[in-house]
Every structure is written in C-alpha cells, then in structure tokens.
Amino acid sequence: MFKQIGIIIVLLIGFQSPAYAYLDLGTGSYMIQVIIAGFVAFLFFAKSFFLKIKIYWNRFFGKKDDGSGKTN
C-alpha cells in the first residue's frame, strides 16, 4: 500500500503545471507560527506520555504519586 501511495505522490509531483501564484508577505510568519505550534504540541505530547509512563512505573514498584511531585 505504501508503494502505491509513493507512486501516486511521485506522479503528482512529476506532472505539475505552473501555478503562477502569489505568496503574500505574511505567509512566512504564518509558516513560522505553524512550525512553532507543532513543536509545542509535540513537547506537550511527549511530556504527558512520559508522565503517564512515570506514574505507571511508580505504581508498579509501589511508590505513591499523588500528583504533587512528592513521593512518599
């Protein structure tokens, strides 16, 4: 299936016609905002993922974690 998708993408890229489009000056700042937002979203996902692993790991080995950051 990935091979078929790859072939379709190559064909779409290979047989493009010129668009004669105009890029506004604000497009660059929008692209930077999208990249920064994606990076922040990735950091949030990674933090929440590793926090869940930490909580599971602490429960597995008997440490209590009440969410305050202190272990009993």
N, C-alpha and C positions, 0 to 999 in steps of 0.2 A: 504494500500500500504506500509506504514512504517513497518507494522508487517511482510510482506513478505520480505522486504529488510533486516530486522533484522534477520529473519530465515536464509536467504542466507548468511549473514555475519557470523552468528554463525556456520553454516555448513562449510564455507570456513576456519574459524579459527580452528574448531574442527578436521578437516580431513587433516591437513597439513602433508607433509612429510619433513624430514630434508633436508636442502639445502646444507649443508657443504660449506658455502660461507665464503669468507674472507672480512673483513671490513678494508679498508685502514686507516692509522692513520689520514689522512686529512678529513675523514668522520665526525669526531666530530666537527671540526672547521666549516665545511660546514653546519652542522645542527644548530650550534650556529648562523651563518650568516642568515640562513633561518628564525630562530625564531626572531632575531633582526629586519630583514626586514619586517616580518609580523607585529611586534609590531609597527614599524614606520608607516607602511601603515595604520594600524588601527588608530593611532593617527592623521594622515593626514585626513582620512575619517571622524573621529569624529569632528575635528576642522572645516572642510568645512561644515559638516552637521549642526553644531551649529551656524556657521556664517550665513548660509542661513536662519536658524530659527530666528536669531537676526535681520537680515535685514528685513525679513517679519514682525516681531513683531514691529520694529520701523516704518515701513511703515503703519502698521495697526493703530498705535497710533499717527501718524502724525509727528514723529521725522524724520529729514532728515539725511541720512547717505551717504556721498559721497565716502566712502571707505578709507578716510584718518584717521579714528578713532575718529574724532571730530564730535560732534553732534551740530547742530545749534538750 
